[in-house]
């Protein structure tokens, strides 16, 4: 996707509107800010993309389907209007970040992709098929979701059993199942903890474990809710490497994040939500560009530091650190 699509049919933000719209998320905005600060530390060079093992393909797994939301609105039982007329298409293999303040509808939207929530009005389509008629168990074969709070996802008494649960329920057994579990744990750096109890791990490592449990299912679509929150530089680097490896395999990766540096570095498309609506949709260089700063401020967001610095220095669009350094180098070469 190129360029920017502005969505201007949104109301002014209200403090009460969508206050519970991301009720599946348990972190606070301050936690998201802590993630951003941790993520701004230089990534651990020892965790290169090539060092993350590829999770072996399981038999019969299909290519990533397209995703379409057509006029999707959703209200919670208490009357909170969490989504309002969402129209969004995500093509196979896209890397998409969804950003917005707490309560903007991000988690509510992604929970429609695997059937945990169903639209009040509108439709969600996977490869043109309305998911309303599909059971959550069937959707779990196509869409893997790692929750923001790992404690809502983990239940097994052993790390390896936790990771094996999903693919086992898809019918995998024996050597193939064992290989999937090993590779998923290797990818998140938890191989040495295979026999541990998940609740003997710290919070950040439990988040990595929840990511491993989704990776092992080999779903063509990965949905990651605040994957870098609570991670130190090494953990955040592992998340980045997992996203890159999944993309190279042709899988669709959708991430909710408050970590704008992570978003700018790892994703090719950014969807901005405010008060249950999509208000911006475009590439990082455009969404984080100076022209859209008023819209970002209205959504209580700020561009990553590289974008701010690049604009102040007249370097053009520099959403990521690598683009900022490249622009500085080009200026130096041009004298």
Long-range contacts (C-beta under 8 A, 24 or more apart in sequence): 1-94, 1-268, 1-269, 1-281, 1-282, 1-283, 2-282, 2-283, 3-282, 3-283, 3-286, 4-280, 4-281, 4-282, 4-283, 4-286, 4-287, 4-292, 5-280, 5-281, 5-282, 6-279, 6-280, 6-295, 7-277, 7-278, 7-279, 7-280, 7-281, 8-279, 9-85, 9-277, 10-84, 10-274, 10-275, 10-277, 10-279, 11-275, 13-274, 13-275, 13-298, 13-299, 13-300, 14-275, 17-81, 17-103, 17-275, 17-276, 18-80, 18-81, 18-82, 18-103, 18-104, 18-105, 18-275, 18-276, 19-80, 19-103, 20-76, 20-78, 20-80, 20-82, 20-103, 21-76, 21-80, 21-82, 21-83, 21-103, 21-104, 21-105, 21-107, 21-108, 21-276, 22-82, 22-102, 22-103, 22-104, 22-105, 22-106, 22-107, 22-108, 23-76, 23-107, 23-108, 24-107, 24-108, 24-111, 24-116, 24-147, 24-148, 24-152, 24-225, 25-102, 25-106, 25-107, 25-148, 25-149, 25-225, 25-226, 25-256, 26-148, 26-149, 26-152, 27-148, 27-149, 27-226, 27-229, 28-102, 29-101, 29-102, 29-258, 31-229, 31-230, 32-102, 32-226, 32-229, 32-257, 32-258, 32-259, 33-258, 34-229, 34-230, 35-226, 35-228, 35-229, 35-230, 35-231, 35-236, 35-257, 35-258, 35-259, 36-258, 36-259, 36-260, 36-261, 36-262, 38-228, 38-230, 38-231, 38-232, 38-233, 38-236, 39-228, 39-231, 39-233, 39-236, 39-259, 39-261, 39-262, 40-261, 40-305, 41-232, 41-233, 41-236, 42-233, 43-233, 43-236, 43-237, 43-240, 44-233, 44-234, 44-237, 47-189, 47-234, 47-237, 47-238, 47-241, 48-241, 49-241, 49-244, 49-245, 51-241, 52-186, 52-187, 52-238, 52-241, 52-242, 52-244, 52-245, 53-183, 53-186, 53-187, 54-183, 54-245, 54-249, 55-180, 55-183, 55-184, 55-187, 55-215, 55-216, 55-218, 56-176, 56-179, 56-180, 56-183, 57-218, 58-167, 58-170, 58-172, 58-176, 58-180, 58-218, 59-176, 61-218, 61-220, 62-142, 62-220, 63-92, 63-220, 63-250, 64-92, 64-93, 64-220, 64-221, 64-250, 64-251, 64-252, 65-92, 65-126, 65-127, 65-142, 65-220, 65-221, 66-90, 66-91, 66-92, 66-125, 66-126, 66-127, 66-128, 67-113, 67-124, 67-125, 67-126, 67-221, 67-252, 68-123, 68-124, 68-125, 68-128, 69-109, 69-112, 69-122, 69-123, 69-124, 69-125, 70-122, 70-123, 70-124, 70-125, 71-121, 71-122, 71-123, 72-109, 72-112, 72-119, 72-121, 72-122, 72-123, 72-124, 73-119, 73-120, 73-121, 73-122, 74-108, 74-112, 74-117, 74-119, 74-120, 75-120, 81-276, 82-108, 82-276, 83-108, 83-109, 83-112, 83-119, 83-276, 83-277, 84-275, 84-276, 84-277, 85-122, 85-277, 86-122, 86-276, 86-277, 86-278, 87-278, 88-271, 88-278, 88-281, 90-252, 90-254, 91-252, 92-220, 92-250, 92-252, 93-247, 93-250, 93-251, 93-252, 94-252, 94-253, 94-268, 94-269, 95-243, 95-247, 95-252, 95-253, 95-266, 95-267, 95-268, 95-269, 96-252, 96-253, 96-254, 96-255, 96-267, 96-268, 96-269, 96-270, 96-271, 97-254, 97-255, 97-256, 97-257, 97-263, 97-266, 97-267, 97-269, 97-270, 97-271, 98-254, 98-255, 98-256, 98-257, 98-271, 98-273, 99-256, 99-257, 99-258, 99-260, 99-263, 99-270, 99-271, 99-272, 99-273, 99-299, 99-301, 100-272, 100-273, 100-274, 100-299, 100-300, 100-301, 101-274, 101-299, 101-300, 101-301, 104-273, 104-274, 104-275, 104-276, 104-299, 105-273, 105-275, 105-276, 105-277, 106-256, 106-273, 107-148, 107-225, 107-256, 108-276, 109-273, 110-145, 110-223, 110-225, 110-254, 110-256, 111-145, 113-139, 113-143, 113-145, 113-221, 113-223, 113-254, 114-139, 114-140, 114-142, 114-143, 114-144, 114-145, 114-223, 115-139, 116-145, 137-169, 140-166, 140-217, 140-219, 141-170, 141-217, 141-219, 142-219, 142-220, 142-221, 143-219, 143-221, 143-223, 144-214, 144-215, 144-217, 144-219, 144-221, 144-222, 144-223, 145-214, 145-223, 145-225, 146-207, 146-210, 146-211, 146-213, 146-214, 146-222, 146-223, 146-224, 146-225, 146-227, 147-210, 147-225, 148-225, 148-226, 148-229, 148-256, 150-203, 150-206, 150-207, 150-209, 150-210, 151-206, 153-210, 153-213, 154-198, 154-199, 154-206, 154-209, 154-210, 154-213, 156-198, 157-197, 157-198, 158-194, 158-195, 158-196, 158-197, 158-198, 159-185, 159-190, 159-193, 159-194, 159-195, 159-196, 159-197, 159-198, 159-201, 159-209, 160-185, 160-194, 160-195, 162-198, 162-209, 162-213, 163-209, 163-212, 163-213, 163-216, 164-216, 165-213, 166-213, 166-214, 166-216, 166-217, 167-216, 167-217, 167-218, 170-217, 180-216, 180-218, 181-216, 183-215, 183-216, 184-212, 184-213, 184-215, 184-216, 185-212, 187-212, 187-215, 187-238, 187-241, 187-242, 187-245, 188-212, 188-215, 188-238, 188-242, 189-234, 189-235, 189-238, 203-230, 204-230, 204-231, 204-232, 204-235, 205-235, 207-231, 207-235, 208-235, 208-238, 208-239, 211-239, 211-242, 215-242, 215-246, 219-251, 220-250, 220-251, 220-252, 221-251, 221-252, 221-253, 221-254, 222-246, 222-251, 222-252, 222-253, 222-254, 223-254, 223-255, 223-256, 224-253, 224-254, 224-255, 224-256, 225-255, 225-256, 226-256, 226-257, 226-258, 227-255, 227-257, 228-257, 228-259, 228-262, 229-258, 229-259, 236-262, 240-265, 240-266, 243-267, 260-288, 260-301, 260-302, 260-303, 260-304, 261-304, 261-305, 261-306, 261-320, 261-321, 263-304, 264-288, 264-304, 264-306, 264-307, 264-319, 264-320, 265-320, 265-321, 265-322, 272-296, 272-299, 272-301, 273-299, 274-298, 274-299, 284-319, 284-320, 285-317, 285-318, 285-319, 285-323, 286-317, 287-319, 288-317, 288-319, 289-317, 289-319
